[in-house]
């Protein structure tokens, strides 16, 4: 069974609290087949912190078994950040990391 838009928004809850304070909005466009398509809107448009916010969301969602990919339709997550997170997650899997989901170190 796939993930719903409501579940996506619930998973990014801590990030959403920060976005709320800055009028940022996460819009979930699609969740078909475990591929989450979303955008960062509102106060995120033009904000210099948007790539870091996208990176945190990507990391949190990719930890879920039901999520195979996360696509930011407005390009909020640069490819080098996506690669960094993918490599970090591979390393964590090999090491059996005990880090809590959602932490980027």
Helices and strands as residue ranges (DSSP letters): H 5-11, H 13-21, E 24-30, G 32-34, E 35-42, H 50-62, E 69-72, H 79-95
